[in-house]
Amino acid sequence: MDYAETLNYLLSRLPMFSRIGAAAFKADLTNTITLCHALGNPQNKFKTIHIAGTNGKGSTSHMLASILQQAGYKTGLYTSPHLKDFRERIKINGAMCEEGFVVDFTQRIAPQIESIEPSFFEITVAMAFDYFAQQQVDVAVIEVGLGGRFDSTNIITPELSVITNIGLDHVNILGDTLDKIAFEKAGIIKQGIPAVIGEALPETRPVFEGKAATVQAAGLVFAEEQRYVTEWDYNHHHLLVTVADKHTDERRTYEMDLTGIYQTKNIITVLEAVRQLQKQGWHITEEHIAKGLAHTKKTTGLHGRWELIEQHPTVILDVAHNAEGIKQLVEQLELTTYNQLHIIMGMVKDKDVTKVLTLMPKYATYYFTKAQIPRALPEGELAAIASPHGLQGHAYVDVHAALNTAKQHAHKDDLILVCGSVFLVGEV
């Protein structure tokens, strides 16, 4: 098989969460353990940093990887889902893995695919671990796919475990309360390994503390108790953030190329993660941190986080797709200058669609659409659910039709925002 045939085989042969939803998720690590055993347990051949959370884990992973790269470490980065190219999931120093490796790996693991029928995600995790071991990375930043406790990535013993925050998402799999979801995410906290919590809530803090005590983690640090943002400036799609140390009141200002104001929360988590690595002896200087934060997109190839792709009119892409992410997006809109607002929106069926729609601004013109995946909520249904909430607009069969129409109706000082689904942003 060539690369295209291999990818088609992986996408069509294996259960895939983006296509079929919860049915592709297995609350069991057996398949991943079996696959990696057949590969000689590559996950044990390099150092890792494990990152979970409801929102912000992708941005946090990329920022941390960027800083490590600036510090001179050969850095692997495993994230999901991909936006455009499957190989976005597996990168080293910002470069995607080679097509030839994907073909070779799939051929090598074919007997296991046929015998144990793993999910698409289980295969990609094993593939990433195999690639990082083969390429002899110094460290790999591993983003959790879903939850933590039973996520396929959770067979690693990392240098550090990081949980960004907890919100109500994937409630059909992870639980319908914040403490239940926190319990699943806390599954990445390991014995003898330090853990950093980005944002904690009264419902989630005891869960993390209990887990850390039970497994005897090497310390549990709440990032919000170490630093805080004193001020930030967002102007002309440019973000400057000043962070103060709560113990010394020392302040530093960072320029960030990830310009969504929600990054003012993620930077607190990233800085504490770096401090924990420094305590372990990692050579990371203040210059490495500053350069890593200023060049995250360029260094790691991250897309879809309040990303400006066109001007006159302004076109912004953002992968926000749950209530917590949308709240932050609406806050960003309130700080952004524009004439009229056009929102292109699509969602998947298993999200809390109604809750998200109640948060969306009523003054915008809406273009309801869908990503080209089976889990996508049909555009007509989305428009019908949105209407009672005061969100008015028309339905479009795909995001390109919606975007073209929005551009036709928008003036040069207007803002067009595409949001609601990672897959929708990927198609743009």
N, C-alpha and C positions, 0 to 999 in steps of 0.2 A: 504493500500500500504506500502511496505517496502521502504528503502531509494533508492535503484536502480530504483524501479518502480516510486517513487515520482519524482526523477530527470528526468527520461525519460518523465514523464508527463509534467513537467515544460519546458523541452527543446523542446518537439514536439508540445505541445498544444499552446504555447505562441509565438507571433512574437519575433524573436531574431535578434538583429543587426548583430551579427557575421555570422548569416546564410543568412539573406535576405537583409541586408544593410539598406538604408534610409527608406524603407517602414516600418521598425519597430520603427522609431523615430517619436514621436508625439510632435508637437510644442504646448503643452498644459499640464498643471499640474493637470488637473481635476481628472484623474484616481488615481494618487498618493495621492492626497488629500482625495479622497473617500476611498481608501484602508486604509490609516492611521486613518481616522475618525472611521472606523469600528473596528480598533484595539485600540481605545482610545487615539489616537494621541501620540504614544510613542516618537516621535521626540522632544516633548516638555519636556521630563522627564530627560534629561541629557544634559550636555554642549557639544558643537561641535566646530570644526574648519573646515572651508570649503576651499577646494583647487581646483582651475581650472588652465587651461593652455594648450597650444598645446603640448609642450614637458616638461618633468621633473616633472609633477605633481605626478606621481607614486613614484619616488625617494624621492621627497620632502615630500610627505605624510608619507612614511615609516621612513625617518630620524626624522621627527617631532614626530611621534608616539614612536620611540625608545627613544628619549630624554625625553618625558613625562613619559614613563615607568621607565626610570632610576631615574626620580624625584619622583617615588613612586605613581604615579597616575594609577588607573585602567583604561587602555586605549583601547577603541574600535578602530578598523581600518576597513573602508569600501573602497575597491578598485575594479577596473574592467579593463579588463576582467581577468578571472583566466587563469593560464597556464595549470594546470593539474587537480586539484581538485576543483570543484565548491565552496567548503567551504573556499577556499583561499580568497574569496571576503569579508568574515565576520570573523574577528578575534578579540580576546581580549587578550592583553598582549602576542601577537604572536601565540596564540593557536586558531585553527579554531573552528567554532561553531560545535556542535555535530550533527551527522546524525539524531538523534532522534528529535532534535529541528526542522530540515528542514521538516521532515515528519509531525510533529505535526502542525507546522505553515501552511503548505500547506493544510492540512485537515480543519483547522480553517477558512482559507481564501477562500476555494473552492466555496462557494456561490457567493462571489464577482468576482472570476475568471470567473464563468459561466455567470454572469449578465453584467459585464462591459468589459470583454475580454481585460484585461491589457496586456502590453508587458512583456516579460521576465525581462527586466531591471526594470520596474515599480514594479514588484513583489519582485525582489531581494532587492531593496531599502527599501520597506516596511518591508521585512523580517529582514534586518539589523537593522533598527530602533527598531523593536519589540524585537530583541535579546538583543540589548544594554540596552534597558529600563528594560527588564526582569532581566538582569544580573547586573543592577545598576552600570554601568560604571561611573567613574568620568568625563570622557571626551571621545569623539569619533572624530577621524580625518576622515573626509568624502571627498573622492576624487570624483570630478565631472566625470560623464561618458562621456558626449558629450556637448560641448558648455558651457552653464551655465544658461542662462535666462530661457530656457524651459527644462533644465535637471531635471530629477525626484528628484534628491537630493536637489533641490532648494526650498524646503518647510521648511527648517530649518532657525532658527535665530541664527547664530553662535556667538562665542566670537570674532572671527577674520575671515576675508575673505582674501585669498591669491590667486594671479594670477601669475603663474611662468613666462610665456612669451606668445607671439602670433606669429604663423606661418601659412602658407597656408596648411591647412589640413581640410578634410571633407568640401571642398568648395561647394559641391553640396547641403549641408544642411546649413552651417553656413555663406556662402557668399564667393565671389571670390576676395575680397580685404582684406588687413590687418585690416583696420578700421571697416569693417563690422564684421569680426570675433571677433575683440576686443569688439565690441558692445554686441555681444552674451555672451562672457566670462564675461564682466563687469556686467552682470545680477545678479551675486552673491554678488555685493556690496550692502549693506543694510543700512537703516537709523539707525544712532546711533551706528554703528559697525565700528571699524577701519579696514582698508584694506591695504595690502602690495602687491606691484607690483614688481616682480623679475626683469624682463628685459622689458624696454620700448623702443619704436621706435618713430621717429617723427610722424608717421602715427597713432600710438596707444595712445600715451600719452594724447592728448587732449580728446580722448574718455573716458579714465579713469577719468580724471579730471572733465569732464562734468557730468559723471554719479555720481561721489562722491558728487559733488555740488548739483545736482538735488535731490538726496535722503537724503542729509545731513548726510553723513557718518561721523563717529567720527574720522576723520583724514585719509589722504591718504599718504602713505609713499612709496617712490621709493627706493628699497633696494640698488640699485647701487649707490645711493647718500650718503649712510651711511657707506659702507665698500667696500673694494676692495681686491683682491688676489694679494699679493706682489710677491709670488713665490710658486711653487709647484714642487714636485719631484715624478715622476712615474718611478718605477724601480722594476723589478721582480714582476709585478702585485701587487704593493704596492703603495698607494697614501698618500703623506703628503702635506698638504695645509696650507700656512701661510696667515692669514687674518689680514688686518690693518683697524682700525677705522679711517674714513676720518676726523673726528673732533679732535681726541686726538692723532692719529698716534700710539695708543697702538696696539701691534701685538700679535697674538696667533697662534700657530701651532697646527693643528688638524690631527690626523691619521684617515683615513677613510677606511672602509672595502668595500665601493662601490667605485671601483677603476677606473671607466671611467673618463677621464679628464673633461668631461662635468659636472661632479659633482662639479667642481670648480665654476660653475655658480650657481648651485642649493644651495650650502652651504651658499652663500650670502643671498639668499631668506630665508633659514631656520633660520639663525642667527637673521635676522630682525624680523621674525615671533616670535621667542623666546623672543626677546627684548620687543615686543608689549605685549606678555603674562605676562612678568615680570612686566611691567608697570601697568597691571591690577591686580597684586597681586599674580600671580602664583609663587609658590616657585620652581624655577629652578636655580640651581647653575652652575658655570663654570664646575665643575666636572661632573654634570649630562650631560651637553652638550658634553663634551669630550668623556665620556663613550658611550653616545647614538650614536655619529657619528662613533666611532670605532667599534661598535657592531651592526650596523643596520641590516645586513643580519641575524645574529644569533638571534637577539631580535625579529624581525618581520617576518622573513622567506621570504624576498624579493629575487627574482631570475630574471635572464635574462637581467641584466644591466652589460655589459662587464664581463660576468661571465665565469671564468675558470672552465671547467669541466673535462678536461683531459690534460695530458702532454706527450710529446714525441710521436707523434706531439702534439702541443698545440691546444686544441679545445676551442673556445670562443663562447658564445651565447650572442646576443644582440638584443633587441626587436625594435631597430630603424627601422622605416618604412615610414617616410616621409622625404622631402628634408632637413629640418633643422636637424633632427636626423641623417640622413646619412652624412651630412657635418661634424658633430661632430665625427661620427664614422671614417670617412676617416682621420680626424686630429689625432685621436687616433692611427690609423694604421701607420701613418707617424712617430710616436714616439715609435713604438714597434719594437723590434728586432726579425727577423725571416729570414729564407732562402728563401723559396717560399711561396706564398700566395694562398690559395684555398678558394673560397667563395661559400657557399651554400646559394642560394637565392630563396625566393618565395614571392609573393606579392598578394594583393587582387585587384579586378577589379576596385574599386572606388577610388584608389589612383592615383596621378599623376605619373604613372609608368615611362614615358619618362623622366621627370625631374629628378627623382631619379637615373635612369640609366646613365644619362649624368654625374652624380657626382661620379660614381663608378670607382675605379682604373682599368686601362686597362691592367696592367701587371699581373693580377691575372688569375688563371684558374677557370672557373665558372662551377657550378653544379646547373642548373636551375630545380626547383621543385615546389611543391605546398602543402599547408596545406589541410587537408581533410575536407574542408567546401565548401558549394556551392559558396560563394563569391570569392573563390580563382581563380586567373588567371591561366589558364592551362599552364603547364610547357613549352609546345611547343610554345605557343604564347609569353611567356616571353622571351624565347631564340631568337625568331624571331625579337622581338622588340629590344633586346639587341645587336644583331649582327651589325647593322649599326653604333652603338656607340663604336665599337671596343672591345666589351666584348665577348670573345670566350669560348665556353664550350659545354656541352651536357645536355640533358634534362632527368630527372628521375621522375618516377611516384610518389614517395613519399620521404620525407626527410630522412628516414632511408636508403633507397637505395642510395641516394646521399651521405650521411655521410659515409656509408660503403665503397663506391667507393673512396671517397676522402682520407679516411684513408689508403686504399690500395696503392694509388699513392703518398702519402705524406711521406717525410723523417722525421726523428725524430726532426729536427730543423725547420720544416715547421710550418705554422700557418693555421688552418682551422677555418673560421668564418661562423657562421650561423646567417643570418639576413634577414630583409625585411618584417617580419610578426610576430606579437605576437603569432599567432596560430601555426606557424612553430616552433618557439622556444618552445612552450608548448608541442608539439609532441616529441621533443627531450628530 
